[in-house]
Amino acid sequence: MHKKHGKTETIKVEYDDNTNHEDNYGRHLVYVFVDDKLLQSEILKQGYGKVAYVYANYKYLNEMKRAEIYARDNALNVWKSK
């Protein structure tokens, strides 16, 4: 999601109907879309995170798992061998 030129046009926040909308600490559980791309998936695809703490069948879980697999298979960032 790295933009070399231009500015972000739209940012959208979406709740998942499979959640209570907040976690046990009162934090909102949302998906963030930047120019129609799921920010969480972009972070995972670049290898800057891992899918964890999954307690339900979340709406975009499969997309995020595919992004994580891509980063792992390409040894990106947190997936680099030491």
N, C-alpha and C positions, 0 to 999 in steps of 0.2 A: 504494500500500500504506500510505498515511498513515492512521493510525487516530486519529480524534478522540476516541473514547471506548473504554474497555475495554482489556484487556491481551491480549497474544499468548497464544494457547492452546497451539499446538504449533510446534515447529521441527524439521524433518526434514532430514537430509543424505543425498544419493543420489549414488553413483558412476555414471558412464556406462561401460557395457561396451565402448564403442568407444574407450576411452582406456586408458592404462597406469596410471591412478589417480593418477599424479604427473607433474609436468613435469620438465624437465632440472635444475631447481633444488631438487627434492624437495618442492615445494608440492603439496598434495592438490588434485586437480581434481574438484570436487564441485558439485552443484546444491543450492541451499539453498531449502527450502520453508518459508514462514511462514504458518501457518494455511491450508495447502494451496495457496498461491500461490507461483509460482516467483519468488524474490527477484530473480534476474538479469533476468528479463523486466520486472518492475516498475520496476527501475532504468532499463532501456532505454526503457520506455514513457513515463517522465517526462522523458526527454531528458538523463539524467545519465551516459550512456555510449554507446559505439558497439560494434557487433559487429566484432571484429578477431582476428587470429591464429587462423584456423580451419584446422585441419590434417586434419580427418576429418569424416565425416558424424555429427555429434554428435546425441544423442537429442532435445534440445529446440532445435536450431538454427533450425528453421523458425519456431517460436514466438518466439524471440528476434529473428529478422529482421523478423517482422511488428510486434513491439513497437517496434523501431527505426524502421521505416517510418512508424508512427503518430506518433512523436515528431518525425520529420523533416517529415512532411506538416503537422504542427501547429506547427512552428517552436518547439519547446520546448527551453529551456535551451541545450545545446551546439549546437542546430540553429537558434538565433535568428540572424537577419541582423544584421550589424554595421553 
